[in-house]
Amino acid sequence: MGQALQAAVAAAGHDLSGGIDKGGDVKALAQASDVLVDFSAPAALEDNLDAAIHAAVPVVIGTTGLEERHHWLVDAAAVSIPVLQTGNTSLGVTLLAHLVREAAQRLGEDWDIEIVETHHRMKVDAPSGTALLLGEAAARGRGADLHEEAVRGRDGVTGARKAGTIGFASLRGGSVAGDHSVHFLADNERLTLSHLAENRGIFARGAVRAAEWIIGREPGRYGMGEVLDL
């Protein structure tokens, strides 16, 4: 992602102030930047947010695998600076999430929802951040709580499917950048909304678009939907 971001920043006509990996000086980088873009790891999020707050610069967070405590940190940072956090910076996925929410709202609970995602063999978290983002969109469309309705895996004699649940399935293998499909299934008909990522460049381009958008915003927590005015 670092290489993809470097190429995307250059293609958009901006200057790259620098980049760091584990052990780098994020505070110095923040001081030299107009905006931070974070595709690191959950363990690094707190230090990255602290650096952005100290430098009074906005931050775009595309790191996945975040837990509840990380979202508390994002909420706390958003009091002081603009923070855009998302499970996927792709513009196509952003629009997909919008469509999923619309479909879930209009079709109702007579339609079962199953989310299937495929990623490369080296991905460490499951379901993917994008799958969870799509699940949240479906849950919001239904006015439901994803934590209460999510089914993360099935094994053995599970019984009949419970109405209103949102299922997740994760596949891992090869070098797949990221495929996501949301299946709406009813009696005698099915609707599938899908997004296929061919390389990481799409996430970098979306992140740069988000970084352009968030500069100059008021402190607060934002999402990719606002970048596309959805």
C-alpha contacts under 8 A as a table, 3 or more apart, distances in Angstrom:
res1	aa1	res2	aa2	distance
1	M	4	A	4.89
1	M	5	L	5.93
1	M	39	F	7.18
1	M	200	R	6.58
1	M	201	G	7.89
1	M	204	A	6.95
2	G	5	L	5.14
2	G	6	Q	6.18
2	G	19	G	7.50
2	G	39	F	7.96
3	Q	6	Q	5.07
3	Q	7	A	6.36
4	A	7	A	5.23
4	A	8	A	6.17
4	A	200	R	6.58
4	A	201	G	5.39
4	A	204	A	5.75
5	L	8	A	4.95
5	L	9	V	5.98
5	L	201	G	7.50
5	L	204	A	4.83
5	L	205	R	7.32
5	L	207	A	7.92
5	L	208	V	7.61
6	Q	9	V	5.31
6	Q	10	A	6.36
6	Q	16	L	6.97
7	A	10	A	5.23
7	A	11	A	6.10
8	A	11	A	4.99
8	A	12	A	6.14
8	A	201	G	7.30
8	A	204	A	5.96
8	A	205	R	5.47
8	A	208	V	6.86
9	V	12	A	5.24
9	V	13	G	6.52
9	V	14	H	5.47
9	V	15	D	6.87
9	V	16	L	6.51
9	V	205	R	7.90
9	V	208	V	6.45
10	A	13	G	5.17
10	A	14	H	5.68
10	A	15	D	6.75
10	A	16	L	7.43
11	A	14	H	7.64
12	A	208	V	7.78
17	S	29	L	7.19
17	S	32	A	6.29
17	S	33	S	5.83
18	G	29	L	6.53
19	G	29	L	7.27
20	I	23	G	7.75
20	I	24	G	5.07
20	I	25	D	7.06
20	I	26	V	6.95
20	I	29	L	7.94
21	D	24	G	5.61
21	D	40	S	7.68
25	D	28	A	5.61
25	D	29	L	6.49
26	V	29	L	4.95
26	V	30	A	6.05
26	V	47	D	7.78
26	V	48	N	6.46
26	V	51	A	6.35
27	K	30	A	5.14
27	K	31	Q	6.28
27	K	48	N	7.85
27	K	51	A	4.81
27	K	52	A	7.52
27	K	54	H	7.83
27	K	55	A	7.55
28	A	31	Q	5.15
28	A	32	A	6.43
29	L	32	A	5.20
29	L	33	S	6.31
30	A	33	S	5.15
30	A	34	D	7.72
30	A	35	V	7.39
30	A	36	L	6.51
30	A	51	A	6.14
30	A	52	A	5.84
30	A	55	A	5.92
30	A	57	V	7.09
31	Q	55	A	5.29
33	S	36	L	6.74
33	S	57	V	7.46
34	D	57	V	6.03
34	D	58	P	7.43
34	D	215	I	7.23
35	V	57	V	5.47
35	V	58	P	5.08
35	V	59	V	5.59
35	V	60	V	7.62
35	V	211	A	6.48
35	V	215	I	6.77
36	L	52	A	7.15
36	L	57	V	7.21
36	L	58	P	6.42
36	L	59	V	4.58
36	L	60	V	6.19
36	L	211	A	7.78
37	V	59	V	5.76
37	V	60	V	4.73
37	V	61	I	6.08
37	V	62	G	7.58
37	V	207	A	7.23
37	V	211	A	7.22
38	D	48	N	7.66
38	D	59	V	7.22
38	D	60	V	6.05
38	D	61	I	4.79
38	D	62	G	5.96
38	D	63	T	6.39
39	F	61	I	6.48
39	F	62	G	5.18
39	F	63	T	4.63
40	S	44	A	6.62
40	S	45	L	7.55
40	S	63	T	5.73
41	A	44	A	5.47
41	A	45	L	6.69
41	A	63	T	5.95
41	A	64	T	7.30
41	A	65	G	7.78
42	P	45	L	5.27
42	P	63	T	6.80
42	P	64	T	7.23
42	P	65	G	6.53
42	P	66	L	5.70
42	P	70	H	7.30
43	A	46	E	7.19
44	A	47	D	5.72
44	A	48	N	6.28
45	L	48	N	5.09
45	L	49	L	6.09
45	L	70	H	7.39
46	E	49	L	5.21
46	E	50	D	6.15
46	E	70	H	7.70
46	E	73	L	6.82
47	D	50	D	5.03
47	D	51	A	6.16
48	N	51	A	5.14
48	N	52	A	6.30
49	L	52	A	5.08
49	L	53	I	6.15
49	L	59	V	7.64
49	L	73	L	7.93
49	L	74	V	7.56
49	L	77	A	6.56
50	D	53	I	5.12
50	D	54	H	6.09
50	D	77	A	7.77
51	A	54	H	5.10
51	A	55	A	6.17
52	A	55	A	5.17
52	A	56	A	5.78
52	A	57	V	5.24
52	A	58	P	6.49
52	A	59	V	6.66
52	A	81	I	7.78
53	I	56	A	4.87
53	I	57	V	6.56
53	I	58	P	7.98
53	I	77	A	6.87
53	I	80	S	6.63
53	I	81	I	6.33
56	A	80	S	7.81
56	A	81	I	6.44
57	V	81	I	6.63
57	V	82	P	7.71
58	P	81	I	5.63
58	P	82	P	4.85
58	P	83	V	5.83
58	P	214	I	6.84
58	P	215	I	6.50
59	V	81	I	7.95
59	V	82	P	6.67
59	V	83	V	5.12
59	V	84	L	6.40
59	V	211	A	7.56
60	V	83	V	6.01
60	V	84	L	4.76
60	V	85	Q	6.01
60	V	207	A	7.15
60	V	210	A	6.99
60	V	211	A	6.31
61	I	83	V	7.47
61	I	84	L	6.05
61	I	85	Q	4.64
61	I	86	T	6.43
62	G	85	Q	6.26
62	G	86	T	5.60
62	G	87	G	6.02
62	G	88	N	6.25
62	G	89	T	6.48
62	G	207	A	7.68
63	T	66	L	7.32
63	T	86	T	7.86
63	T	87	G	7.09
64	T	87	G	5.87
64	T	125	D	7.85
64	T	128	S	7.33
64	T	129	G	5.18
65	G	125	D	5.86
65	G	126	A	7.91
65	G	128	S	7.43
65	G	129	G	6.32
66	L	69	R	7.98
66	L	70	H	5.78
66	L	71	H	7.22
67	E	70	H	5.39
67	E	71	H	6.76
68	E	71	H	5.23
68	E	72	W	6.52
69	R	72	W	5.01
69	R	73	L	6.44
70	H	73	L	5.00
70	H	74	V	6.33
71	H	74	V	4.92
71	H	75	D	6.11
72	W	75	D	5.05
72	W	76	A	6.16
73	L	76	A	5.08
73	L	77	A	6.16
74	V	77	A	5.11
74	V	78	A	6.09
74	V	83	V	7.20
74	V	85	Q	7.89
74	V	221	R	7.65
75	D	78	A	5.14
75	D	79	V	6.91
75	D	221	R	6.81
76	A	79	V	5.65
76	A	80	S	7.75
77	A	80	S	5.65
77	A	81	I	6.23
77	A	83	V	7.32
78	A	81	I	5.08
78	A	82	P	5.59
78	A	83	V	5.55
78	A	219	P	5.64
78	A	220	G	4.43
78	A	221	R	5.32
79	V	82	P	7.96
79	V	219	P	5.90
79	V	220	G	5.92
80	S	219	P	5.55
80	S	220	G	7.51
81	I	218	E	7.17
81	I	219	P	4.21
81	I	220	G	6.41
82	P	214	I	6.89
82	P	217	R	6.24
82	P	218	E	5.99
82	P	219	P	4.05
82	P	220	G	4.85
82	P	221	R	6.16
82	P	222	Y	7.38
83	V	214	I	7.90
83	V	219	P	7.28
83	V	220	G	6.16
83	V	221	R	4.98
83	V	222	Y	6.02
84	L	210	A	7.69
84	L	214	I	7.45
84	L	221	R	5.82
84	L	222	Y	4.46
84	L	223	G	5.25
84	L	224	M	7.30
85	Q	221	R	7.35
85	Q	222	Y	6.55
85	Q	223	G	5.79
85	Q	224	M	7.82
86	T	89	T	6.48
86	T	133	L	7.74
86	T	223	G	5.97
86	T	224	M	6.61
87	G	129	G	4.52
87	G	130	T	4.98
87	G	132	L	7.55
87	G	133	L	5.88
88	N	93	V	6.85
88	N	94	T	7.45
88	N	129	G	6.90
88	N	130	T	5.49
88	N	133	L	7.79
88	N	203	F	7.04
89	T	93	V	7.51
89	T	94	T	7.27
89	T	202	I	7.93
89	T	203	F	5.10
89	T	204	A	7.42
89	T	206	G	4.98
89	T	207	A	5.43
89	T	210	A	7.76
89	T	224	M	6.74
90	S	93	V	5.23
90	S	94	T	6.24
90	S	202	I	5.70
90	S	203	F	4.79
90	S	204	A	7.89
90	S	205	R	7.51
90	S	206	G	5.02
90	S	207	A	7.57
91	L	94	T	4.97
91	L	95	L	6.37
91	L	202	I	7.86
91	L	206	G	5.75
91	L	224	M	7.71
91	L	228	L	7.77
92	G	95	L	5.24
92	G	96	L	6.14
92	G	195	H	7.08
93	V	96	L	4.74
93	V	97	A	6.12
93	V	130	T	7.90
93	V	195	H	6.50
94	T	97	A	5.30
94	T	98	H	6.57
94	T	224	M	6.21
94	T	225	G	6.07
95	L	98	H	5.05
95	L	99	L	6.34
95	L	225	G	7.56
96	L	99	L	5.06
96	L	100	V	6.11
96	L	134	L	7.95
96	L	193	L	7.25
96	L	194	S	7.44
96	L	195	H	7.29
97	A	100	V	5.00
97	A	101	R	6.23
97	A	133	L	7.28
97	A	134	L	5.38
97	A	137	A	5.78
97	A	138	A	7.96
98	H	101	R	5.28
98	H	102	E	6.35
98	H	137	A	7.05
98	H	225	G	7.72
98	H	230	L	7.38
99	L	102	E	5.04
99	L	103	A	6.08
100	V	103	A	5.09
100	V	104	A	6.04
100	V	134	L	6.97
100	V	137	A	6.23
100	V	138	A	5.75
100	V	141	G	7.82
100	V	182	V	7.50
100	V	193	L	7.39
101	R	104	A	5.21
101	R	105	Q	6.15
101	R	137	A	4.77
101	R	138	A	4.81
101	R	139	A	7.53
101	R	140	R	6.54
101	R	141	G	4.52
101	R	142	R	7.91
102	E	105	Q	5.23
102	E	106	R	6.19
102	E	141	G	6.22
103	A	106	R	5.26
103	A	107	L	5.78
103	A	138	A	7.87
103	A	141	G	7.49
104	A	107	L	5.47
104	A	108	G	5.93
104	A	109	E	7.93
104	A	138	A	5.39
104	A	139	A	7.59
104	A	141	G	5.05
104	A	142	R	5.90
105	Q	108	G	5.81
105	Q	138	A	7.71
105	Q	140	R	7.96
105	Q	141	G	4.22
105	Q	142	R	5.15
106	R	141	G	7.97
107	L	110	D	7.20
107	L	111	W	6.43
108	G	111	W	6.18
108	G	142	R	6.87
109	E	112	D	6.63
109	E	142	R	7.72
109	E	163	A	6.94
109	E	164	G	5.58
110	D	163	A	7.85
110	D	186	A	6.33
111	W	184	F	5.69
111	W	185	L	5.11
111	W	186	A	4.61
112	D	163	A	7.20
112	D	164	G	6.82
112	D	165	T	7.31
112	D	166	I	7.27
112	D	183	H	7.80
112	D	184	F	5.53
112	D	185	L	4.99
112	D	186	A	6.37
113	I	165	T	7.18
113	I	166	I	5.17
113	I	167	G	6.37
113	I	182	V	6.91
113	I	183	H	5.60
113	I	184	F	4.82
113	I	185	L	6.49
114	E	166	I	5.78
114	E	167	G	4.50
114	E	168	F	5.93
114	E	169	A	7.78
114	E	182	V	5.87
114	E	183	H	5.11
114	E	184	F	6.76
115	I	131	A	6.66
115	I	134	L	7.85
115	I	135	G	7.35
115	I	166	I	7.50
115	I	167	G	5.94
115	I	168	F	4.84
115	I	169	A	6.30
115	I	180	H	7.26
115	I	181	S	5.79
115	I	182	V	4.54
115	I	183	H	6.21
116	V	131	A	7.49
116	V	168	F	5.93
116	V	169	A	4.80
116	V	170	S	6.04
116	V	171	L	7.75
116	V	180	H	5.84
116	V	181	S	5.34
116	V	182	V	6.54
117	E	127	P	7.52
117	E	128	S	7.24
117	E	131	A	6.53
117	E	168	F	7.97
117	E	169	A	6.41
117	E	170	S	5.13
117	E	171	L	6.15
117	E	178	G	7.16
117	E	179	D	5.51
117	E	180	H	4.49
117	E	181	S	6.51
118	T	170	S	5.99
118	T	171	L	4.55
118	T	172	R	5.74
118	T	173	G	7.68
118	T	176	V	6.88
118	T	178	G	5.77
118	T	179	D	5.11
118	T	180	H	6.67
119	H	123	K	6.66
119	H	171	L	6.44
119	H	172	R	5.12
119	H	173	G	6.42
119	H	174	G	7.78
119	H	175	S	7.16
119	H	176	V	4.92
119	H	177	A	5.83
119	H	178	G	4.89
119	H	179	D	6.74
120	H	123	K	5.97
120	H	172	R	5.55
120	H	173	G	4.84
120	H	174	G	5.06
120	H	175	S	4.34
120	H	176	V	4.50
120	H	177	A	6.23
120	H	178	G	7.45
121	R	172	R	5.02
121	R	173	G	4.17
121	R	174	G	5.56
121	R	175	S	6.69
122	M	173	G	7.94
123	K	172	R	7.60
125	D	128	S	6.09
126	A	129	G	7.77
126	A	170	S	6.47
127	P	131	A	6.05
127	P	132	L	6.64
127	P	152	R	7.63
127	P	168	F	6.98
127	P	169	A	7.24
127	P	170	S	5.88
128	S	131	A	5.12
128	S	132	L	6.39
128	S	170	S	7.77
129	G	132	L	5.15
129	G	133	L	6.09
130	T	133	L	4.84
130	T	134	L	6.17
130	T	180	H	7.78
131	A	134	L	5.10
131	A	135	G	6.09
131	A	168	F	7.63
131	A	180	H	6.90
132	L	135	G	4.79
132	L	136	E	6.07
133	L	136	E	5.12
133	L	137	A	6.31
134	L	137	A	4.96
134	L	138	A	6.25
134	L	182	V	7.74
135	G	138	A	5.08
135	G	139	A	6.11
135	G	146	L	6.76
135	G	150	A	7.94
135	G	166	I	6.99
136	E	139	A	5.01
136	E	140	R	6.03
136	E	145	D	7.96
136	E	146	L	5.94
137	A	140	R	5.19
137	A	141	G	6.22
138	A	141	G	5.10
138	A	142	R	6.50
139	A	142	R	5.14
139	A	143	G	6.01
139	A	144	A	4.86
139	A	145	D	6.00
139	A	146	L	5.52
139	A	166	I	7.90
140	R	143	G	4.80
140	R	144	A	5.90
140	R	145	D	7.42
141	G	144	A	7.66
144	A	148	E	7.97
144	A	149	E	7.47
145	D	148	E	5.47
145	D	149	E	6.37
146	L	149	E	5.00
146	L	150	A	5.47
146	L	166	I	7.57
147	H	150	A	5.75
149	E	164	G	6.78
149	E	165	T	4.55
149	E	166	I	5.76
150	A	165	T	5.85
150	A	166	I	4.87
150	A	167	G	5.86
150	A	168	F	7.39
151	V	154	R	7.69
151	V	165	T	6.69
151	V	166	I	6.01
151	V	167	G	4.67
151	V	168	F	6.15
152	R	167	G	6.16
152	R	168	F	5.05
152	R	169	A	6.85
153	G	167	G	7.56
153	G	168	F	6.62
153	G	169	A	6.60
154	R	158	T	6.63
155	D	158	T	6.63
161	R	165	T	7.84
162	K	165	T	6.01
173	G	176	V	7.06
176	V	179	D	7.34
176	V	197	A	7.92
176	V	198	E	7.55
177	A	197	A	5.65
177	A	198	E	6.00
177	A	199	N	5.51
177	A	200	R	6.40
178	G	196	L	6.31
178	G	197	A	5.13
178	G	198	E	7.48
179	D	194	S	7.61
179	D	195	H	5.97
179	D	196	L	4.48
179	D	197	A	5.94
180	H	194	S	5.63
180	H	195	H	5.39
180	H	196	L	6.44
181	S	192	T	6.55
181	S	193	L	5.65
181	S	194	S	4.20
181	S	195	H	6.50
182	V	192	T	5.64
182	V	193	L	5.27
182	V	194	S	6.32
183	H	190	R	7.09
183	H	191	L	5.92
183	H	192	T	4.51
183	H	193	L	6.63
184	F	190	R	5.69
184	F	191	L	5.02
184	F	192	T	6.13
185	L	189	E	6.39
185	L	190	R	4.54
185	L	191	L	6.48
186	A	189	E	5.46
186	A	190	R	6.06
197	A	200	R	7.39
197	A	202	I	7.36
199	N	202	I	6.59
200	R	203	F	5.48
200	R	204	A	6.63
201	G	204	A	5.05
201	G	205	R	6.13
202	I	205	R	5.19
202	I	206	G	6.21
203	F	206	G	5.14
203	F	207	A	6.08
204	A	207	A	4.99
204	A	208	V	6.23
205	R	208	V	5.20
205	R	209	R	6.25
206	G	209	R	4.97
206	G	210	A	6.15
207	A	210	A	4.96
207	A	211	A	6.07
208	V	211	A	4.90
208	V	212	E	6.13
209	R	212	E	5.19
209	R	213	W	6.27
209	R	227	V	7.72
210	A	213	W	5.03
210	A	214	I	6.14
210	A	224	M	6.97
210	A	227	V	6.21
211	A	214	I	5.36
211	A	215	I	6.49
212	E	215	I	5.91
213	W	217	R	7.97
213	W	227	V	6.40
214	I	217	R	5.44
222	Y	226	E	6.89
223	G	226	E	5.78
223	G	227	V	7.19
224	M	227	V	5.05
224	M	228	L	6.75
225	G	228	L	5.33
225	G	229	D	6.05
225	G	230	L	5.11
226	E	229	D	4.58
226	E	230	L	5.84
227	V	230	L	7.75
